[in-house]
Amino acid sequence: MTMLTVTMPPSIATTAGSAVELTFTSTSSSILDFRVDVHSLVYNSSHSKVYRANAAGANIVLKISTNQQSFEDLTREADAYQDLLAPAQGSFIPRFLGYYKNDCQGCLILEDCGNPAAYLYFLELSREERKFFTSS
């Protein structure tokens, strides 16, 4: 079973004045055992937290669930990345790099594509782009 260790500096961690280390174990979609160092918080809500991090010189994004409902949602999101969204990875959406979990949290790992894009309405896509998302 592979392990993921996430280290957050005191400036980002929720525990005042000390770094936090989270440990996750692999799911079937995770193939690497590695450590990541978080360097910034991108998004914070009651549903999930999104962090920018580095792992072995690569820039990645971690999406970590914050409650049971978001844990279940994140697990479904990881499944979608592996199945339905696999053909779009790297062009329309970030590449999926793995999914890890512990007893109460999930951690989805994606490539860091830079700043989040503005919300794009489906109808704003070209006909060819829409075909990609609607073909079975």
LUMLORO-343502 format. One record per residue: residue in one letter; x, y, z of N, C-alpha, C in turn; chain. Coordinates in nm, 4 decimals, padded with zeros to 6 digits. Example, Ala and Ser with C-alpha at 12.3 -4.5 7.8 and 13.67 -1.06 7.14 Angstrom:
% LUMLORO-343502
+---------+----------+----------+----------+----------+----------+----------+----------+----------+----------+--------+
! residuo !   n_east !  n_north !     n_up !  ca_east ! ca_north !    ca_up !   c_east !  c_north !     c_up ! cadena !
+---------+----------+----------+----------+----------+----------+----------+----------+----------+----------+--------+
!       a !  01.3190 ! -00.5690 !  00.7800 !  01.2300 ! -00.4500 !  00.7800 !  01.3200 ! -00.3300 !  00.7800 !      A !
!       s !  01.2850 ! -00.2250 !  00.7080 !  01.3670 ! -00.1060 !  00.7140 !  01.2900 !  00.0030 !  00.7870 !      A !
+---------+----------+----------+----------+----------+----------+----------+----------+----------+----------+--------+
% end
This chain:
% LUMLORO-343502
+---------+----------+----------+----------+----------+----------+----------+----------+----------+----------+--------+
! residuo !   n_east !  n_north !     n_up !  ca_east ! ca_north !    ca_up !   c_east !  c_north !     c_up ! cadena !
+---------+----------+----------+----------+----------+----------+----------+----------+----------+----------+--------+
!       m !  00.0853 ! -00.1179 !  00.0000 !  00.0000 !  00.0000 !  00.0000 !  00.0897 !  00.1240 !  00.0000 !      A !
!       t !  00.0644 !  00.2147 ! -00.0900 !  00.1466 !  00.3351 ! -00.0980 !  00.0931 !  00.4433 ! -00.0054 !      A !
!       m !  00.1815 !  00.5345 !  00.0301 !  00.1482 !  00.6411 !  00.1249 !  00.1752 !  00.7775 !  00.0630 !      A !
!       l !  00.0951 !  00.8737 !  00.1042 !  00.1138 !  01.0142 !  00.0688 !  00.1253 !  01.0911 !  00.1990 !      A !
!       t !  00.2307 !  01.1689 !  00.2131 !  00.2479 !  01.2550 !  00.3296 !  00.2446 !  01.3990 !  00.2822 !      A !
!       v !  00.1544 !  01.4781 !  00.3412 !  00.1366 !  01.6188 !  00.3048 !  00.1845 !  01.7037 !  00.4212 !      A !
!       t !  00.2816 !  01.7904 !  00.3958 !  00.3340 !  01.8794 !  00.4988 !  00.2905 !  02.0223 !  00.4695 !      A !
!       m !  00.2290 !  02.0853 !  00.5705 !  00.1834 !  02.2244 !  00.5577 !  00.2593 !  02.3116 !  00.6556 !      A !
!       p !  00.3122 !  02.4241 !  00.6087 !  00.3834 !  02.5149 !  00.6991 !  00.2867 !  02.5822 !  00.7966 !      A !
!       p !  00.3383 !  02.6368 !  00.9067 !  00.2526 !  02.7031 !  01.0059 !  00.1654 !  02.8134 !  00.9471 !      A !
!       s !  00.2135 !  02.8824 !  00.8450 !  00.1358 !  02.9923 !  00.7868 !  00.0088 !  02.9442 !  00.7165 !      A !
!       i !  00.0033 !  02.8167 !  00.6802 ! -00.1125 !  02.7607 !  00.6111 ! -00.1907 !  02.6657 !  00.7011 !      A !
!       a ! -00.1206 !  02.5997 !  00.7912 ! -00.1829 !  02.4990 !  00.8775 ! -00.2877 !  02.5611 !  00.9691 !      A !
!       t ! -00.3860 !  02.4822 !  01.0055 ! -00.4920 !  02.5310 !  01.0938 ! -00.4482 !  02.5343 !  01.2394 !      A !
!       t ! -00.3467 !  02.4577 !  01.2741 ! -00.2945 !  02.4596 !  01.4102 ! -00.1980 !  02.5767 !  01.4218 !      A !
!       a ! -00.2283 !  02.6709 !  01.5084 ! -00.1481 !  02.7939 !  01.5198 ! -00.0049 !  02.7632 !  01.5615 !      A !
!       g !  00.0881 !  02.8188 !  01.4874 !  00.2276 !  02.8147 !  01.5259 !  00.3036 !  02.6876 !  01.4965 !      A !
!       s !  00.2419 !  02.5855 !  01.4396 !  00.3168 !  02.4638 !  01.4112 !  00.2758 !  02.4059 !  01.2760 !      A !
!       a !  00.3709 !  02.3371 !  01.2152 !  00.3424 !  02.2723 !  01.0874 !  00.2498 !  02.1536 !  01.1109 !      A !
!       v !  00.1774 !  02.1165 !  01.0086 !  00.0869 !  02.0022 !  01.0156 !  00.1286 !  01.9015 !  00.9101 !      A !
!       e !  00.1228 !  01.7755 !  00.9467 !  00.1536 !  01.6692 !  00.8527 !  00.0330 !  01.5759 !  00.8454 !      A !
!       l ! -00.0203 !  01.5565 !  00.7260 ! -00.1322 !  01.4656 !  00.7032 ! -00.0807 !  01.3434 !  00.6291 !      A !
!       t ! -00.1315 !  01.2270 !  00.6644 ! -00.0912 !  01.1041 !  00.5973 ! -00.2136 !  01.0374 !  00.5363 !      A !
!       f ! -00.1993 !  00.9953 !  00.4120 ! -00.3057 !  00.9282 !  00.3384 ! -00.2513 !  00.7970 !  00.2835 !      A !
!       t ! -00.3381 !  00.6993 !  00.2637 ! -00.2991 !  00.5738 !  00.1999 ! -00.3591 !  00.5683 !  00.0604 !      A !
!       s ! -00.3058 !  00.4781 ! -00.0194 ! -00.3455 !  00.4723 ! -00.1596 ! -00.4844 !  00.4144 ! -00.1794 !      A !
!       t ! -00.5395 !  00.4485 ! -00.2935 ! -00.6591 !  00.3827 ! -00.3450 ! -00.6129 !  00.3110 ! -00.4708 !      A !
!       s ! -00.7021 !  00.2472 ! -00.5395 ! -00.6628 !  00.1737 ! -00.6603 ! -00.6047 !  00.2644 ! -00.7680 !      A !
!       s ! -00.6345 !  00.3932 ! -00.7615 ! -00.5865 !  00.4853 ! -00.8643 ! -00.4506 !  00.5463 ! -00.8320 !      A !
!       s ! -00.3962 !  00.5161 ! -00.7156 ! -00.2702 !  00.5762 ! -00.6731 ! -00.1569 !  00.4767 ! -00.6923 !      A !
!       i ! -00.0490 !  00.5223 ! -00.7522 !  00.0606 !  00.4302 ! -00.7797 !  00.1910 !  00.4696 ! -00.7123 !      A !
!       l !  00.2004 !  00.5902 ! -00.6606 !  00.3263 !  00.6379 ! -00.6059 !  00.3198 !  00.6596 ! -00.4556 !      A !
!       d !  00.4318 !  00.6361 ! -00.3900 !  00.4494 !  00.6630 ! -00.2482 !  00.5348 !  00.7891 ! -00.2406 !      A !
!       f !  00.4798 !  00.9000 ! -00.1936 !  00.5587 !  01.0225 ! -00.1959 !  00.5163 !  01.1234 ! -00.0912 !      A !
!       r !  00.5974 !  01.2269 ! -00.0812 !  00.5774 !  01.3356 !  00.0143 !  00.5598 !  01.4650 ! -00.0644 !      A !
!       v !  00.4646 !  01.5480 ! -00.0213 !  00.4445 !  01.6774 ! -00.0865 !  00.4538 !  01.7885 !  00.0162 !      A !
!       d !  00.5021 !  01.9020 ! -00.0276 !  00.5131 !  02.0198 !  00.0576 !  00.4196 !  02.1272 !  00.0044 !      A !
!       v !  00.3195 !  02.1609 !  00.0843 !  00.2231 !  02.2644 !  00.0478 !  00.2896 !  02.4005 !  00.0602 !      A !
!       h !  00.2663 !  02.4887 ! -00.0373 !  00.3224 !  02.6237 ! -00.0262 !  00.2173 !  02.7336 ! -00.0307 !      A !
!       s !  00.0925 !  02.7019 ! -00.0720 ! -00.0108 !  02.8058 ! -00.0669 ! -00.1506 !  02.7448 ! -00.0678 !      A !
!       l ! -00.2421 !  02.8202 ! -00.0097 ! -00.3834 !  02.7844 ! -00.0097 ! -00.4489 !  02.8556 ! -00.1273 !      A !
!       v ! -00.5154 !  02.7807 ! -00.2147 ! -00.5800 !  02.8372 ! -00.3329 ! -00.7269 !  02.8650 ! -00.3063 !      A !
!       y ! -00.7928 !  02.7738 ! -00.2354 ! -00.9375 !  02.7831 ! -00.2147 ! -00.9719 !  02.7198 ! -00.0806 !      A !
!       n ! -01.0621 !  02.7830 ! -00.0072 ! -01.1002 !  02.7339 !  00.1246 ! -01.2511 !  02.7478 !  00.1410 !      A !
!       s ! -01.3190 !  02.6363 !  00.1609 ! -01.4631 !  02.6401 !  00.1853 ! -01.4980 !  02.5340 !  00.2889 !      A !
!       s ! -01.6229 !  02.5294 !  00.3271 ! -01.6659 !  02.4269 !  00.4219 ! -01.6697 !  02.2892 !  00.3557 !      A !
!       h ! -01.6604 !  02.2854 !  00.2237 ! -01.6662 !  02.1596 !  00.1489 ! -01.5275 !  02.1004 !  00.1240 !      A !
!       s ! -01.4313 !  02.1830 !  00.0872 ! -01.2967 !  02.1337 !  00.0576 ! -01.1956 !  02.2474 !  00.0637 !      A !
!       k ! -01.0698 !  02.2069 !  00.0675 ! -00.9591 !  02.3018 !  00.0631 ! -00.8701 !  02.2615 ! -00.0543 !      A !
!       v ! -00.8234 !  02.3615 ! -00.1286 ! -00.7364 !  02.3359 ! -00.2426 ! -00.6036 !  02.4055 ! -00.2163 !      A !
!       y ! -00.4955 !  02.3293 ! -00.2317 ! -00.3613 !  02.3795 ! -00.2036 ! -00.2720 !  02.3623 ! -00.3256 !      A !
!       r ! -00.1759 !  02.4511 ! -00.3389 ! -00.0667 !  02.4324 ! -00.4347 !  00.0479 !  02.3688 ! -00.3572 !      A !
!       a !  00.1172 !  02.2767 ! -00.4241 !  00.2246 !  02.2045 ! -00.3567 !  00.3307 !  02.1627 ! -00.4574 !      A !
!       n !  00.4413 !  02.1139 ! -00.4033 !  00.5493 !  02.0595 ! -00.4844 !  00.5737 !  01.9153 ! -00.4421 !      A !
!       a !  00.5975 !  01.8313 ! -00.5408 !  00.6319 !  01.6913 ! -00.5159 !  00.7376 !  01.6516 ! -00.6174 !      A !
!       a !  00.8549 !  01.6200 ! -00.5692 !  00.9653 !  01.5779 ! -00.6559 !  00.9879 !  01.6761 ! -00.7707 !      A !
!       g !  00.9810 !  01.8054 ! -00.7411 !  01.0064 !  01.9084 ! -00.8404 !  00.8887 !  01.9428 ! -00.9300 !      A !
!       a !  00.7776 !  01.8733 ! -00.9150 !  00.6593 !  01.9006 ! -00.9973 !  00.5606 !  01.9874 ! -00.9209 !      A !
!       n !  00.4957 !  02.0789 ! -00.9921 !  00.3909 !  02.1616 ! -00.9324 !  00.2584 !  02.0878 ! -00.9426 !      A !
!       i !  00.1931 !  02.0708 ! -00.8291 !  00.0668 !  01.9983 ! -00.8246 ! -00.0356 !  02.0753 ! -00.7427 !      A !
!       v ! -00.1600 !  02.0317 ! -00.7527 ! -00.2692 !  02.0866 ! -00.6736 ! -00.3295 !  01.9721 ! -00.5937 !      A !
!       l ! -00.3546 !  01.9974 ! -00.4662 ! -00.4192 !  01.8997 ! -00.3788 ! -00.5576 !  01.9513 ! -00.3440 !      A !
!       k ! -00.6568 !  01.8690 ! -00.3601 ! -00.7923 !  01.9027 ! -00.3173 ! -00.8257 !  01.8063 ! -00.2039 !      A !
!       i ! -00.8460 !  01.8614 ! -00.0839 ! -00.8666 !  01.7791 !  00.0350 ! -01.0063 !  01.8037 !  00.0901 !      A !
!       s ! -01.0785 !  01.6954 !  00.1151 ! -01.2144 !  01.7060 !  00.1692 ! -01.2098 !  01.7538 !  00.3138 !      A !
!       t ! -01.3196 !  01.8159 !  00.3577 ! -01.3244 !  01.8697 !  00.4943 ! -01.4333 !  01.8075 !  00.5805 !      A !
!       n ! -01.5200 !  01.7258 !  00.5210 ! -01.6249 !  01.6595 !  00.5991 ! -01.6660 !  01.5314 !  00.5265 !      A !
!       q ! -01.7550 !  01.4549 !  00.5873 ! -01.7948 !  01.3261 !  00.5298 ! -01.8582 !  01.3411 !  00.3917 !      A !
!       q ! -01.9447 !  01.4396 !  00.3748 ! -02.0087 !  01.4588 !  00.2444 ! -01.9059 !  01.4932 !  00.1370 !      A !
!       s ! -01.8124 !  01.5831 !  00.1687 ! -01.7118 !  01.6198 !  00.0685 ! -01.6159 !  01.5039 !  00.0415 !      A !
!       f ! -01.5937 !  01.4176 !  00.1416 ! -01.5125 !  01.2970 !  00.1235 ! -01.5782 !  01.2070 !  00.0188 !      A !
!       e ! -01.7080 !  01.1857 !  00.0314 ! -01.7818 !  01.1043 ! -00.0655 ! -01.7829 !  01.1708 ! -00.2032 !      A !
!       d ! -01.8028 !  01.3019 ! -00.2069 ! -01.8022 !  01.3761 ! -00.3339 ! -01.6660 !  01.3678 ! -00.4019 !      A !
!       l ! -01.5600 !  01.3809 ! -00.3238 ! -01.4250 !  01.3772 ! -00.3793 ! -01.3918 !  01.2381 ! -00.4333 !      A !
!       t ! -01.4411 !  01.1351 ! -00.3670 ! -01.4218 !  00.9985 ! -00.4160 ! -01.4903 !  00.9812 ! -00.5514 !      A !
!       r ! -01.6114 !  01.0339 ! -00.5659 ! -01.6812 !  01.0283 ! -00.6953 ! -01.6074 !  01.1110 ! -00.8010 !      A !
!       e ! -01.5522 !  01.2253 ! -00.7607 ! -01.4760 !  01.3082 ! -00.8548 ! -01.3532 !  01.2330 ! -00.9053 !      A !
!       a ! -01.2839 !  01.1638 ! -00.8150 ! -01.1672 !  01.0844 ! -00.8548 ! -01.2083 !  00.9754 ! -00.9535 !      A !
!       d ! -01.3208 !  00.9102 ! -00.9278 ! -01.3714 !  00.8080 ! -01.0204 ! -01.4004 !  00.8685 ! -01.1575 !      A !
!       a ! -01.4587 !  00.9878 ! -01.1594 ! -01.4896 !  01.0547 ! -01.2864 ! -01.3620 !  01.0873 ! -01.3635 !      A !
!       y ! -01.2585 !  01.1342 ! -01.2940 ! -01.1314 !  01.1638 ! -01.3609 ! -01.0748 !  01.0385 ! -01.4266 !      A !
!       q ! -01.0912 !  00.9238 ! -01.3610 ! -01.0351 !  00.7995 ! -01.4143 ! -01.1156 !  00.7429 ! -01.5303 !      A !
!       d ! -01.2441 !  00.7721 ! -01.5339 ! -01.3300 !  00.7125 ! -01.6357 ! -01.3749 !  00.8153 ! -01.7394 !      A !
!       l ! -01.4834 !  00.8820 ! -01.7126 ! -01.5470 !  00.9736 ! -01.8068 ! -01.4548 !  01.0866 ! -01.8533 !      A !
!       l ! -01.3760 !  01.1419 ! -01.7621 ! -01.2937 !  01.2584 ! -01.7956 ! -01.1537 !  01.2236 ! -01.8467 !      A !
!       a ! -01.1183 !  01.0967 ! -01.8488 ! -00.9827 !  01.0569 ! -01.8892 ! -00.9417 !  01.1126 ! -02.0259 !      A !
!       p ! -01.0268 !  01.1082 ! -02.1284 ! -00.9851 !  01.1594 ! -02.2595 ! -00.9592 !  01.3104 ! -02.2625 !      A !
!       a ! -01.0179 !  01.3848 ! -02.1715 ! -01.0035 !  01.5309 ! -02.1723 ! -00.8836 !  01.5793 ! -02.0915 !      A !
!       q ! -00.8194 !  01.4894 ! -02.0176 ! -00.7084 !  01.5305 ! -01.9323 ! -00.5913 !  01.5830 ! -02.0145 !      A !
!       g ! -00.5382 !  01.6949 ! -01.9691 ! -00.4242 !  01.7547 ! -02.0356 ! -00.4612 !  01.8541 ! -02.1441 !      A !
!       s ! -00.5887 !  01.8540 ! -02.1863 ! -00.6307 !  01.9521 ! -02.2865 ! -00.7403 !  02.0425 ! -02.2302 !      A !
!       f ! -00.8520 !  01.9851 ! -02.1908 ! -00.9617 !  02.0642 ! -02.1348 ! -00.9560 !  02.0736 ! -01.9828 !      A !
!       i ! -00.9011 !  01.9727 ! -01.9203 ! -00.8949 !  01.9659 ! -01.7738 ! -00.7562 !  01.9207 ! -01.7300 !      A !
!       p ! -00.7207 !  01.9441 ! -01.6030 ! -00.5887 !  01.9013 ! -01.5548 ! -00.5733 !  01.7490 ! -01.5578 !      A !
!       r ! -00.4487 !  01.7050 ! -01.5635 ! -00.4203 !  01.5616 ! -01.5545 ! -00.4423 !  01.5138 ! -01.4111 !      A !
!       f ! -00.5070 !  01.4016 ! -01.3991 ! -00.5313 !  01.3359 ! -01.2710 ! -00.4062 !  01.2576 ! -01.2336 !      A !
!       l ! -00.3538 !  01.2810 ! -01.1128 ! -00.2301 !  01.2161 ! -01.0705 ! -00.2499 !  01.1148 ! -00.9590 !      A !
!       g ! -00.3674 !  01.1091 ! -00.9003 ! -00.3930 !  01.0080 ! -00.7983 ! -00.4952 !  01.0512 ! -00.6962 !      A !
!       y ! -00.5407 !  00.9532 ! -00.6202 ! -00.6362 !  00.9778 ! -00.5127 ! -00.5940 !  00.8959 ! -00.3919 !      A !
!       y ! -00.5800 !  00.9637 ! -00.2799 ! -00.5402 !  00.9012 ! -00.1542 ! -00.6450 !  00.9345 ! -00.0488 !      A !
!       k ! -00.6505 !  00.8536 !  00.0569 ! -00.7472 !  00.8808 !  00.1634 ! -00.6950 !  00.8313 !  00.2973 !      A !
!       n ! -00.7524 !  00.8875 !  00.4043 ! -00.7308 !  00.8355 !  00.5386 ! -00.8688 !  00.8046 !  00.5953 !      A !
!       d ! -00.8819 !  00.7926 !  00.7254 ! -01.0112 !  00.7541 !  00.7835 ! -01.1232 !  00.8537 !  00.7572 !      A !
!       c ! -01.0908 !  00.9814 !  00.7436 ! -01.1977 !  01.0815 !  00.7331 ! -01.1781 !  01.1834 !  00.6219 !      A !
!       q ! -01.0721 !  01.1721 !  00.5423 ! -01.0461 !  01.2700 !  00.4369 ! -01.0002 !  01.2016 !  00.3094 !      A !
!       g ! -01.0297 !  01.2670 !  00.1973 ! -00.9764 !  01.2260 !  00.0692 ! -00.8837 !  01.3343 !  00.0180 !      A !
!       c ! -00.7871 !  01.2956 ! -00.0649 ! -00.6922 !  01.3909 ! -00.1226 ! -00.6760 !  01.3593 ! -00.2710 !      A !
!       l ! -00.7319 !  01.4455 ! -00.3538 ! -00.7238 !  01.4337 ! -00.4985 ! -00.6020 !  01.5126 ! -00.5447 !      A !
!       i ! -00.5192 !  01.4527 ! -00.6288 ! -00.3983 !  01.5192 ! -00.6772 ! -00.4107 !  01.5415 ! -00.8272 !      A !
!       l ! -00.3932 !  01.6682 ! -00.8669 ! -00.4023 !  01.7079 ! -01.0070 ! -00.2787 !  01.7879 ! -01.0457 !      A !
!       e ! -00.2501 !  01.7936 ! -01.1756 ! -00.1423 !  01.8812 ! -01.2198 ! -00.1842 !  02.0258 ! -01.1950 !      A !
!       d ! -00.0874 !  02.1112 ! -01.1695 ! -00.1148 !  02.2537 ! -01.1493 ! -00.1100 !  02.3220 ! -01.2851 !      A !
!       c ! -00.2233 !  02.3734 ! -01.3275 ! -00.2335 !  02.4401 ! -01.4584 ! -00.2304 !  02.5917 ! -01.4462 !      A !
!       g ! -00.1882 !  02.6420 ! -01.3311 ! -00.1825 !  02.7864 ! -01.3133 ! -00.3074 !  02.8392 ! -01.2470 !      A !
!       n ! -00.3373 !  02.9652 ! -01.2717 ! -00.4536 !  03.0277 ! -01.2095 ! -00.5827 !  02.9659 ! -01.2602 !      A !
!       p ! -00.6822 !  02.9518 ! -01.1718 ! -00.8101 !  02.8948 ! -01.2149 ! -00.8725 !  02.9789 ! -01.3259 !      A !
!       a ! -00.9275 !  02.9110 ! -01.4241 ! -00.9934 !  02.9802 ! -01.5354 ! -01.1294 !  03.0306 ! -01.4902 !      A !
!       a ! -01.1753 !  03.1321 ! -01.5559 ! -01.3111 !  03.1805 ! -01.5297 ! -01.4093 !  03.0717 ! -01.5706 !      A !
!       y ! -01.5235 !  03.0693 ! -01.5075 ! -01.6248 !  02.9686 ! -01.5391 ! -01.6646 !  02.9807 ! -01.6852 !      A !
!       l ! -01.6647 !  02.8698 ! -01.7531 ! -01.6977 !  02.8673 ! -01.8951 ! -01.8326 !  02.7980 ! -01.9126 !      A !
!       y ! -01.9264 !  02.8669 ! -01.9701 ! -02.0569 !  02.8076 ! -01.9951 ! -02.0475 !  02.7082 ! -02.1103 !      A !
!       f ! -02.1205 !  02.5988 ! -02.0987 ! -02.1195 !  02.4937 ! -02.1996 ! -02.1508 !  02.5496 ! -02.3381 !      A !
!       l ! -02.2461 !  02.6401 ! -02.3474 ! -02.2854 !  02.6943 ! -02.4777 ! -02.1779 !  02.7829 ! -02.5395 !      A !
!       e ! -02.0804 !  02.8262 ! -02.4604 ! -01.9709 !  02.9067 ! -02.5139 ! -01.8661 !  02.8205 ! -02.5834 !      A !
!       l ! -01.8739 !  02.6890 ! -02.5627 ! -01.7799 !  02.5992 ! -02.6286 ! -01.8138 !  02.5889 ! -02.7773 !      A !
!       s ! -01.7127 !  02.5609 ! -02.8579 ! -01.7386 !  02.5396 ! -03.0004 ! -01.8180 !  02.4100 ! -03.0175 !      A !
!       r ! -01.8771 !  02.3934 ! -03.1323 ! -01.9543 !  02.2716 ! -03.1595 ! -01.8655 !  02.1479 ! -03.1425 !      A !
!       e ! -01.7431 !  02.1551 ! -03.1894 ! -01.6494 !  02.0430 ! -03.1779 ! -01.6188 !  02.0124 ! -03.0310 !      A !
!       e ! -01.5974 !  02.1163 ! -02.9529 ! -01.5712 !  02.0965 ! -02.8099 ! -01.6931 !  02.0373 ! -02.7395 !      A !
!       r ! -01.8111 !  02.0806 ! -02.7758 ! -01.9333 !  02.0261 ! -02.7146 ! -01.9507 !  01.8790 ! -02.7497 !      A !
!       k ! -01.9149 !  01.8405 ! -02.8730 ! -01.9249 !  01.6998 ! -02.9131 ! -01.8403 !  01.6120 ! -02.8220 !      A !
!       f ! -01.7245 !  01.6623 ! -02.7869 ! -01.6330 !  01.5860 ! -02.7026 ! -01.6991 !  01.5486 ! -02.5702 !      A !
!       f ! -01.7750 !  01.6402 ! -02.5127 ! -01.8359 !  01.6170 ! -02.3823 ! -01.9699 !  01.5446 ! -02.3894 !      A !
!       t ! -02.0318 !  01.5399 ! -02.5061 ! -02.1634 !  01.4771 ! -02.5152 ! -02.1613 !  01.3428 ! -02.5857 !      A !
!       s ! -02.0506 !  01.3058 ! -02.6494 ! -02.0450 !  01.1757 ! -02.7170 ! -02.0288 !  01.0654 ! -02.6136 !      A !
!       s ! -02.0886 !  00.9525 ! -02.6406 ! -02.0819 !  00.8398 ! -02.5459 ! -01.9873 !  00.7342 ! -02.5927 !      A !
+---------+----------+----------+----------+----------+----------+----------+----------+----------+----------+--------+
% end
